[in-house]
């Protein structure tokens, strides 16, 4: 069975834009280092049903597999960089979502 890609979804509110910009500057090289691919972000998501998540930014990106996503998160360079995100935002969640094979 081939490895399945995973998606990472984050929801946070930016409290300090300057600190968050420091995070953004270093984010993409580390993401690419681990085979990650940016998908999108949205500051105005819409909830059709269920509890509305806290207002803030939703960010989505993708990795080729769970191992790559875990390596990205545990990368010492990423952990050092993420201190800027932690200092500049309130994180609601950072979640890995596993893909499944489509059913025929």
N, C-alpha and C positions, 0 to 999 in steps of 0.2 A: 504494500500500500504506500503510495507516495506521501511525502510529508505535506501537511496542509498549512496554508498561510494562516497567520493570526493578525488581528487588527487590535490596535490600542486606541482607546477612547479616553479622553481626559475632559474634565469639566472643572473650571476654576474661574475666579473673579480676580482681575488685575487690580491690586491696591496701589502699587507703586510702578508706574510705567517705565521709569528709567531702569529700575532693577530688573524688570521683566525683559526689557530690550537687551540687557547683557546676556540673559538666558537665550533669547532668540538668536543672537549673533553666533553663538557656538552650537546651537541645536542641530542644524542641518548636516554639518560635516560628521558629527558623531552618529546621527541617524543613518547616513549613507555608509559609514564604516561597517555597520552591522547589517547591511542589505535592506535597510528600511526605506520606505517610500511614503512621502507626505501625500495625504489624500485631500483634506480640506479642513477649514475651520469656519465657525459660525458664531457670531456674537448675538444673534437674534433667532435662535432655534424655536420651533413651534412644536408643542406637545398636543397630539390629537386626543389621547386618552391617558388615564392614569394620573398619578401624582406628578406635578410639574417639578422638574429638577430645579435646583437653585439657579437663579439668573447668573449668567456669566458666559464665558467662551467654551465652546465645544471644539475639540481638536481630534482629528482622526488620522491615523497613519497605519501602515501595514508592514509586516515582516514576512519573510519566506516561510518561517516556522517558529515554533515556541522557543526553541533554543536560541535563535537569533534575537528575539525580543527580550529574553531573559539576559542574554549577554549584553545587550544595549543598556538595559536598566542597571545591571550590576557593574558596568564599565566604570572604573575609577574616574575617568575623565568626565563621564556623564554625571556621576554622583557629585563631583566637585562643581560642575556647571549648574546642576539642579539647585544648589544652594541659592542662586540668584532667583530662581522661580519660587522657591520656598520663602525667600525674603520679600518678594514682590507680589505674591498672589495668595489667595486663600483657595486651597485645593479641595474640591468636593469629592472627586474620585479620579483614579488613574487605573483603568481596567483593561485586561487582555481578554479578547473574545476569540474563541477558536472557530475556524471555518469548518464546514462540513461538505462532504461531496454531495452534489446535487443528485436527487433521486430520479431515476428514469421512469 
